[in-house]
């Protein structure tokens, strides 16, 4: 029996990626595909990253009431009013192409209802106010240079589990870059602390401790650190990021029992299962707001300035920060000359430095 392959699993998949594969087809079958390949055989369209983030002038609408965007749907948005009640609204014509994100302050105008149905939009968003901060991560190519996370936040919390999944300092370094670029204060939250011995001092976090980055160890099971987190949530907007499986939703449920967010166990491969699929705007009884984001595999720093690396890796001299790839991380003499307490930090610096200059890491011009 001839084996059937799913799309992307064919043994000829690599050949089909190139336009020359089309020449082996019959002329009637390949003409359209060849034309499409010729159109795509150009560099991916580049957009001005800053122009994509510009907002229309809101001055004509300042007399209208203000609200906070808490959810973006395909056809409408959900707004939080000053009394923390919610209102569903549509988008004005000039905003349909604008990149809106959770936390945006908007101006809205009431619209007449055609029927007494509360599920229908009851307002129309007509303007977006200037953002005092914008948390974003790098996109996949020049067509989509940024992925927006949250607007007008005050602090970024990066969650890292002690075990299941193991603590990965690389995500904390990336989160620190994103926080610096957005002008947010940064804090590392260690989860599942009850799963490890107290003798384990978590040396992976020593570089952050030396920088004075606040680190809070927590456990949703024992309640350790939860009171301190509740105090930190008073009158501020905090964004929570981390890998899938580190326990973000479990931590949120412990802090805000009324939310009842869905949680998931580790997969058979030792990775987390994603249970949060979109950013959640969660008002707290402490006066602040917690923004729970979906679990990530990585936080891209593509497109960010390399000048931020000096604050994330302060132990390196200027000549290393100028071009870290000129130094061999596997050469003991180089490491001894640099006097590094944690040699793996040089590898981390090199990875981020190279990623910040990448143009189109996922580019495939023939498909």
C-alpha positions in Angstrom: 0.0 0.0 0.0 1.3 3.4 -1.0 2.0 5.5 2.1 0.1 8.8 2.3 1.8 11.9 3.6 0.2 14.8 5.4 0.9 18.3 4.1 4.4 19.2 5.3 5.5 15.6 5.9 6.3 14.6 2.3 9.8 13.4 1.6 9.8 15.9 -1.3 8.8 18.8 0.9 12.1 20.5 0.5 12.0 20.3 -3.3 8.5 21.8 -3.3 9.8 24.9 -1.5 11.6 26.0 -4.6 10.1 27.4 -7.7 12.1 25.1 -9.9 9.9 22.2 -8.7 7.1 23.8 -10.7 8.9 23.2 -14.0 8.4 19.4 -13.5 4.6 19.8 -13.6 2.5 19.8 -16.7 2.2 23.3 -18.2 -1.5 23.6 -17.6 -1.0 22.7 -13.9 2.0 24.7 -13.2 1.3 28.0 -14.9 -0.5 29.6 -12.0 1.9 28.3 -9.5 4.9 29.7 -11.4 3.3 33.1 -11.7 2.7 33.1 -7.9 6.3 32.1 -7.3 7.6 34.9 -9.4 5.5 37.4 -7.5 6.8 36.1 -4.2 10.4 36.0 -5.3 11.1 39.4 -3.8 12.1 40.4 -0.3 9.4 40.5 2.2 7.6 43.9 2.4 9.2 46.0 5.0 7.1 48.3 7.2 8.3 51.2 9.4 8.0 49.7 12.9 7.4 53.1 14.5 4.8 54.1 12.0 2.7 51.0 12.8 2.4 52.2 16.4 1.3 55.7 15.7 -2.2 56.6 16.8 -4.7 59.0 15.2 -5.1 62.5 16.8 -7.6 62.1 19.6 -8.1 65.9 20.2 -11.5 66.2 18.5 -12.9 63.6 20.9 -11.6 64.7 24.3 -15.2 65.7 25.3 -16.3 62.1 25.2 -16.1 59.7 28.2 -13.0 57.6 28.7 -12.7 53.8 29.2 -10.0 51.1 29.2 -9.9 48.4 26.5 -9.8 45.0 28.2 -10.6 42.6 25.4 -10.2 42.8 21.6 -12.6 40.6 19.6 -12.7 40.3 15.8 -15.7 42.7 15.4 -15.9 44.5 18.7 -14.1 45.3 22.0 -14.9 45.2 25.6 -14.3 48.3 27.7 -13.9 48.8 31.4 -15.6 52.0 32.7 -14.4 54.0 35.7 -16.7 52.1 38.1 -15.1 48.8 36.8 -18.3 47.7 35.0 -17.9 46.5 31.4 -19.3 47.8 28.1 -19.2 46.3 24.6 -18.4 48.6 21.8 -17.6 48.6 18.1 -14.6 50.4 16.5 -14.9 53.6 14.5 -13.9 53.5 10.9 -10.6 55.3 11.4 -9.5 52.8 14.1 -10.1 49.5 12.2 -6.5 49.4 11.0 -5.0 50.7 14.2 -3.1 48.2 16.4 -5.1 48.3 19.7 -4.1 46.3 22.7 -5.3 45.5 26.2 -4.8 48.5 28.5 -5.4 51.1 25.9 -7.3 54.2 27.1 -10.0 55.1 24.6 -12.8 57.6 24.1 -16.2 56.2 23.1 -19.5 57.5 22.0 -22.9 55.9 22.8 -24.7 54.4 19.9 -28.5 53.7 19.6 -29.5 50.1 20.1 -31.7 48.5 17.5 -33.1 46.0 20.0 -33.1 45.6 23.8 -30.3 43.1 23.6 -27.4 43.6 26.1 -25.1 41.5 23.9 -25.2 44.1 21.1 -22.5 46.7 21.2 -23.7 49.7 23.1 -21.0 52.2 22.2 -18.4 53.0 19.5 -14.7 53.6 20.2 -13.7 56.7 18.2 -10.2 57.6 19.6 -7.2 56.1 21.4 -5.4 58.2 24.0 -1.5 58.4 23.9 0.1 55.5 25.7 2.3 56.2 28.7 3.9 52.8 28.2 3.7 50.0 25.6 4.9 46.5 26.4 5.8 44.7 23.2 7.9 41.8 21.9 9.6 41.3 18.5 7.6 40.0 15.6 8.5 37.3 13.2 9.4 39.4 10.1 9.3 42.9 8.7 5.6 42.7 7.8 4.8 42.2 11.5 7.7 43.8 13.4 5.9 44.0 16.8 3.6 41.8 18.8 1.8 44.1 21.3 1.3 42.7 24.9 -0.2 45.5 27.0 -0.5 49.3 27.1 -0.2 51.7 30.1 1.1 49.0 32.5 3.3 49.9 35.5 5.3 46.7 36.1 6.3 43.4 34.5 6.4 40.2 36.5 8.3 37.3 34.9 7.3 33.9 36.3 9.8 31.1 36.6 9.1 27.7 38.2 11.7 25.9 40.4 10.8 22.6 38.6 8.3 21.4 36.0 9.5 23.1 33.8 13.0 23.8 35.2 14.0 27.4 35.9 15.2 29.1 32.7 17.2 32.3 33.2 17.0 33.1 29.5 13.4 34.0 29.7 14.0 36.4 32.6 16.8 38.1 30.6 14.5 38.6 27.7 11.6 39.8 29.9 14.1 42.3 31.4 14.9 43.7 28.0 11.2 44.1 27.2 10.6 45.9 30.5 13.5 48.3 30.0 12.3 49.1 26.4 8.8 49.8 27.7 9.9 51.8 30.8 8.4 49.4 33.2 9.8 48.2 36.5 10.7 44.5 36.5 10.3 41.8 39.1 11.0 38.0 39.0 8.4 35.7 40.5 9.6 32.2 41.5 6.7 29.7 41.6 6.4 26.2 43.0 8.9 27.0 45.7 7.5 24.2 47.8 8.8 21.7 45.2 12.4 22.3 46.0 14.6 22.0 49.2 15.3 25.2 51.1 19.0 24.3 50.8 18.6 25.1 47.0 19.4 28.8 46.9 18.6 28.9 43.1 22.0 30.1 42.0 20.5 30.7 38.5 19.1 33.9 39.9 22.4 35.2 41.3 23.0 37.6 38.4 19.6 39.2 38.9 20.3 39.5 42.7 23.6 41.2 42.0 21.7 43.8 39.9 19.2 44.4 42.6 16.3 43.0 40.7 13.4 42.2 43.1 12.9 38.5 43.4 9.9 37.0 45.2 9.6 33.3 45.9 6.0 32.0 46.0 4.0 28.9 46.4 0.3 28.7 45.5 0.0 25.4 47.6 1.5 26.7 50.8 0.6 30.4 50.4 4.2 31.6 50.6 4.6 35.0 49.2 1.0 35.6 48.3 0.4 38.4 50.8 3.4 40.2 49.5 2.1 39.9 45.9 -1.4 41.2 47.0 0.3 44.3 48.5 2.3 44.9 45.3 -0.9 44.8 43.3 -2.3 47.8 45.1 -3.2 50.7 42.7 -1.0 49.5 39.8 -1.3 47.5 36.6 1.0 44.5 36.5 1.6 42.2 33.5 2.4 38.5 34.2 4.5 36.6 31.6 6.1 33.2 31.7 6.5 29.8 30.0 3.5 27.5 29.7 3.4 25.3 32.8 5.2 27.6 35.3 2.0 28.1 37.2 0.7 31.6 36.2 -2.9 30.6 36.2 -2.6 28.7 39.5 -0.9 31.7 41.0 -3.7 34.0 39.8 -6.3 31.7 41.2 -4.6 31.8 44.6 -4.4 35.6 44.5 -7.9 36.1 43.1 -10.0 33.1 44.0 -13.1 34.4 42.2 -11.4 34.2 38.8 -11.3 30.3 38.6 -8.9 30.3 35.6 -8.4 26.9 33.9 -5.1 25.2 34.8 -3.3 22.3 33.3 -0.8 19.6 34.3 2.6 19.1 32.6 2.6 17.2 29.3 4.2 13.8 28.9 7.2 15.5 27.3 7.9 17.7 30.4 6.5 20.9 28.9 3.6 23.0 30.0 0.1 23.0 28.5 -1.2 26.4 27.4 -4.5 27.1 29.2 -4.6 30.9 28.8 -5.2 31.8 25.1 -5.4 35.6 25.3 -4.4 38.4 27.6 -6.9 38.6 30.5 -7.6 41.9 32.2 -8.3 41.0 35.9 -9.3 43.8 38.3 -8.2 43.1 41.8 -9.9 43.9 45.1 -6.7 45.6 46.1 -7.3 48.5 43.7 -4.9 47.4 41.0 -5.1 45.2 37.9 -3.4 42.0 36.9 -2.9 41.2 33.2 -2.5 37.5 32.8 -0.9 36.6 29.4 -0.7 33.3 27.5 2.3 31.1 28.1 5.2 31.7 25.7 7.9 29.6 24.3 10.2 32.6 24.0 10.1 36.4 24.1 11.6 37.7 20.9 13.9 40.7 21.3 14.1 41.2 17.5 14.1 44.9 16.6 15.1 46.2 20.0 18.1 48.4 20.6 21.3 46.7 21.6 22.0 49.6 24.0 19.5 47.8 26.4 22.0 44.9 26.9 24.3 47.1 29.0 21.6 47.2 31.7 20.8 43.5 31.5 24.5 42.3 31.4 26.3 45.0 33.5 29.2 42.6 34.3 30.6 42.9 30.8 32.9 45.7 29.7 32.1 48.0 26.8 34.3 46.2 24.3 32.4 42.9 24.9 29.0 44.6 24.6 30.1 46.2 21.3 30.5 42.8 19.7 30.1 39.7 22.0 30.5 37.3 19.1 34.2 38.2 18.9 34.8 36.4 22.1 34.8 32.5 22.2 32.5 31.3 25.0 34.1 27.9 24.9 37.7 29.2 25.4 38.7 29.0 29.1 41.4 31.7 28.6 38.8 34.2 27.3 36.5 33.4 30.2 39.4 33.8 32.7 40.4 37.1 31.1 36.8 38.4 31.4 36.6 37.2 35.1 33.1 36.0 34.7 31.4 34.3 37.7 28.8 32.8 35.4 30.4 32.0 32.0 27.0 31.0 30.5 26.0 34.6 30.6 28.3 35.2 27.7 26.3 32.8 25.6 23.1 34.5 26.6 24.5 37.9 25.7 25.6 36.5 22.3 22.2 35.0 21.6 20.3 38.3 22.3 22.9 40.4 20.5 22.5 38.3 17.3 18.7 38.2 17.6 18.4 41.9 17.8 19.9 42.3 14.3 17.9 39.6 12.6 15.8 40.8 9.7 13.5 38.0 8.6 14.2 34.9 10.6 11.1 33.0 9.2 11.4 34.3 5.6 10.5 31.9 2.8 10.0 33.7 -0.4 8.9 30.8 -2.5 5.9 29.7 -0.4 
